[in-house]
Amino acid sequence: MTQTSNRIFDEFARLMNDAAGVASGVRREFDTLFRTQADRVLRDLDLVRREEFEAVKEMARLAREQNEALEARIAALEAKLAANAGTPATQSNGSSASPGGPRQAPTT
C-alpha cells in the first residue's frame, strides 16, 4: 500500500507541476495580450510622450521669461517716454522744436 500511495502522490505532484506551468503560460499570454491592447488604446488616444512634454514645457518657460523681460523693457520705455513728454523733443540738429513748427528768423 505504501508504494501505491507514493505513486498517487507522485502523479498528483506532477499534475500540480503541469498545472503551475500552464497557469504561468496563461499568465504570460494574458500579460502580453493586455500590454498589446493597452498600447493600442494609448496610441489611439494620441497621448504625448514625456520627452515631448518636457521639451514643450521648457519652451513655454523660456517664452514666459522672454515675455516678462519684454514687459519690463516696454514699461521702462513708456516711463522714459512719459518723462520726456514734459520737455520739448530735440531735432536732429540739437535745437528744440516748437509746437508751431520750425522757427523762422524774425522779419524787420
Phi and psi in degrees as a GROMACS rama.xvg file:
@    title "Ramachandran Plot"
@    xaxis  label "Phi"
@    yaxis  label "Psi"
@TYPE xy
-62.5076  -40.4593  THR-2
-67.6124  -36.7343  GLN-3
-67.4199  -43.3784  THR-4
-67.5333  -34.2669  SER-5
-64.003  -41.3701  ASN-6
-66.0186  -38.7902  ARG-7
-63.7515  -44.336  ILE-8
-64.2081  -39.3625  PHE-9
-62.8976  -45.4898  ASP-10
-63.094  -41.5562  GLU-11
-64.3576  -42.3685  PHE-12
-63.1788  -42.5209  ALA-13
-64.762  -40.3796  ARG-14
-61.892  -42.9367  LEU-15
-65.6851  -39.4324  MET-16
-61.5324  -46.81  ASN-17
-62.6449  -41.3675  ASP-18
-64.1261  -39.6999  ALA-19
-64.6261  -40.2816  ALA-20
-64.6331  -42.1244  GLY-21
-64.9928  -42.9299  VAL-22
-62.5597  -39.4193  ALA-23
-64.2099  -42.495  SER-24
-64.3725  -41.734  GLY-25
-63.2112  -40.3192  VAL-26
-63.7289  -44.9402  ARG-27
-61.2549  -42.1201  ARG-28
-63.6075  -42.6367  GLU-29
-63.7171  -44.1299  PHE-30
-59.6174  -43.43  ASP-31
-63.9498  -44.6608  THR-32
-63.5765  -44.0286  LEU-33
-63.0193  -44.1229  PHE-34
-62.2179  -41.8081  ARG-35
-62.0959  -45.5  THR-36
-65.3562  -42.3111  GLN-37
-62.7913  -42.5787  ALA-38
-61.5327  -41.7604  ASP-39
-64.4564  -43.4352  ARG-40
-64.1692  -43.9584  VAL-41
-65.0625  -37.4308  LEU-42
-65.4239  -39.7499  ARG-43
-67.2064  -29.1396  ASP-44
-74.7584  -13.5384  LEU-45
57.6745  48.3286  ASP-46
-77.5055  153.359  LEU-47
-88.3226  146.962  VAL-48
-79.2628  156.72  ARG-49
-59.3321  -40.6747  ARG-50
-61.9157  -42.7093  GLU-51
-66.1175  -41.1844  GLU-52
-61.8102  -44.7516  PHE-53
-63.7923  -38.2949  GLU-54
-64.4515  -44.4213  ALA-55
-68.1169  -36.3553  VAL-56
-61.7691  -42.4295  LYS-57
-66.0895  -40.7236  GLU-58
-61.9778  -40.4988  MET-59
-65.484  -39.519  ALA-60
-62.9155  -44.8137  ARG-61
-63.4731  -41.9554  LEU-62
-63.5251  -39.7887  ALA-63
-64.0583  -42.2227  ARG-64
-63.7028  -42.4298  GLU-65
-64.243  -39.6743  GLN-66
-62.5748  -43.49  ASN-67
-64.4546  -39.5473  GLU-68
-65.1327  -41.5208  ALA-69
-66.8349  -38.386  LEU-70
-61.6758  -42.2096  GLU-71
-64.4593  -40.707  ALA-72
-64.9169  -42.2971  ARG-73
-63.4899  -42.5937  ILE-74
-61.8629  -40.7725  ALA-75
-65.8471  -42.3839  ALA-76
-65.6047  -39.5153  LEU-77
-65.51  -38.6821  GLU-78
-64.8818  -41.5964  ALA-79
-64.6071  -40.9037  LYS-80
-65.6015  -40.794  LEU-81
-66.0313  -37.6005  ALA-82
-68.2513  -35.8952  ALA-83
-80.495  -13.9283  ASN-84
-66.7488  -28.6534  ALA-85
-76.3365  -21.5132  GLY-86
-106.111  151.386  THR-87
-67.4325  146.41  PRO-88
-73.6373  146.832  ALA-89
-93.962  143.481  THR-90
-85.3484  175.402  GLN-91
-66.1468  -25.1997  SER-92
-88.7062  0.817534  ASN-93
98.5763  -14.2065  GLY-94
-83.2857  154.718  SER-95
-85.8431  144.31  SER-96
-90.92  144.874  ALA-97
-102.558  158.605  SER-98
-63.4182  -22.6662  PRO-99
-83.4236  -0.631899  GLY-100
113.979  -165.283  GLY-101
-71.4724  151.113  PRO-102
-75.9778  144.485  ARG-103
-118.016  153.031  GLN-104
-70.6913  141.822  ALA-105
-66.7312  143.54  PRO-106
-96.611  142.862  THR-107
